Amino acid sequence: MQGGAKMEKIIDLIEKEMEEAFEKAGYDRAYAKVTLSNRPDLCEYQCNGAMAGAKTYRKAPAVIASEVTANLAKSACIKEAEAVNPGFINIRLKESFVADYLNGMNEDHALGLSRAEEPKMIIVDYGGPNVAKPLHVGHLRSAIIGESLKRIARAMGHEVLGDIHLGDWGYQMGLIITELKSRRPELPYFDDSFDGEYPEDAPFTISELEEIYPTASGRAKEDEAYREQALNATYLLQNGHRGYTAIWNHIMNVSVADLKKNYENLDVCFDLWKGEADAQKYIPDMLRRLKEEGYAHMDDGALVIDVQEETDTKEVPPCMIQKSDGASLYGTTDLATLVQREEDYHPDEIIYVVDKRQELHFVQIFRAAKKAGIVPEETKLRFLGFGTMNGKDGKPFKTREGGVMRLENLIAEIEEEMYKKISDNRTVSEENAARTAKTVGMSAIKYGDLSNQASKDYVFDVDRFTSFEGNTGPYILYTIVRIKSILNKYEENGGTLSGIKMQGVCSESEKALMLEAARYSEVIQTAFEELAPHKICAYIYDLANVFNRFYHETKILAQEDENRKSSCIALLVLTKRVLEACIDLLGFEAPERM
Ligand code: ARG
């Protein structure tokens, strides 16, 4: 794909002219910082550099501001730079400049996105489901946010691998083995003298498996002996027991097939299906080295790495990497996974998308990994902790009956709601209604999640999320569908979409739409740097709003002046492409009609 590296961000183009104007007036270009106007009624962009420079130059900011603006008369992009009291510079852009800029975006596959000059190798660790336990809404956020970050990083030109990091090595495996043994002791896996081939088919289906786990987990809580057995089975599995390893393989096959189906349904796609189990083989060497080189020491029978730093205001407990009984822990696995990732990919950056309650764990891991040289000092390890998805009662989301909501059921519920609305609208044929409901339902779920800052808890409100109005996924899709329908009519009437260009601006709402569309590159870059898909949501909500205002105020298809009409249509083409590119980065898509 042709990248947009050649196109600069619009704000940078403005800032460059501003820098020259500051310099020409005898001031440091560093003061020429331009920002989006916070008073759109007064101007489009603004520069507060004269205020900042007043102290250094011992001059009234208003004087600096007018000296600077005097140099902007011949600017290629600035139509009006006004020095206003006490020293702000208010900027309005030339219509021809904005139109040219947008035409440039329209000609570029990447819509002028400035891609990274030095692509980095980035791993996104997200999803993190626990094998054999049903996927529930708690896993939804990691999948949705991580998928979006992965797509954003890739669009920025980086080499990105999404790794699901399955929880596939824990106590749940011992529980399942124990329960299976108690139900079907005759199976060859439990016969230590058996040395033949184990059956190829799993002794359970996915629905049986999903029943076995909670049953076993419940029994273990009541029955101490049962719990001991499960712990022992976990231990034996982790130490290579032949029969248990065969059961583990069955659990993995059955479970992973089901997980794949579920994630596919969510349009979430992992490049790597590695898990905790894959990290195990790196543990013995890692532990030996950490001990030998003095990074780890014994503390109360356990092996730990100290990670407290002098500047800490709170206590950061040591990172425990081996229990007194020799067992490894969550942290051991995460460190060993870093060993593996370093060996296989030598990443520049790893982003972990995990429940924010695990933050301390990651602080410990990151520090231990850097301290012990498991990853180089310059490797960026980032933790994006997300909040809880709550129900309307403000408590973690549950089913109506109060149980844990399964992901599949949640999706089905949303789709059903969407199906009703779409059928009521009657713009979609019966056979397309179900497919459209699925597409729109996905936007409701994903946008509902991503439009909140990840670290915050949010309320999953089906009625609000599925609404066609307000700050919702369906509203964004509705806007795209509206544009598509205008463009289709234009083509049906003999118009062609290729090669048309924006030429000037006719109204305030048109200019507002153009200015908003021009911000695309900057928004995506910020969303990437700050790991903030919610900034893309905020942007497309604004963009959809200004588009709809323009649409209501403007004759488009009924416009008699053909040049004017094609100019508007070119703007619509761009608006649609920007919206579509953004929702793709968020992980959903728009239907043809709805
Ligand atoms: N399986 C874990 C859980 O359900 C999440 C894994 C997060 N990733 C990691 N590298 N620890 O809590």
Residues whose N, C-alpha, C, O or C-beta is under 5 A from the ligand:
A	BS01	LIG	D125 G128 P129 N130 H165 G167 V354
